[in-house]
Amino acid sequence: MKLQFLFKPHKHRKFNYSPMYYDERKESLTKKRELYTKIQNDELTEDERRNMFRDSVKGQYSRAEYRKRSINTSNIRIFILIFALLALGYFLFNGVDEVDTIVKKLW
């Protein structure tokens, strides 16, 4: 009897796993539809109004967007400073006479 595992075929294990799909965009759209139908029917409570306002503010000022904007502005500022320093160095090494001719050509 102890050798029965040698002669008995193994059965596959079966799991009842059904994967779930989460669509954040679809969920937010359904929430917005519900809110707008409540707005049209004047059924919003004060708490729902506050939550709707908070969600709109969070969407406008997320941390990732703020950081991206600040990085872009700092990069532009750095490029302007580098250009100004290069122009100043060019005029410093080539003398003031070159500056007068360049300014006259520009104007």
Order of alpha helices (4+ residues) and beta strands (2+ residues): alpha-alpha-alpha-alpha-alpha
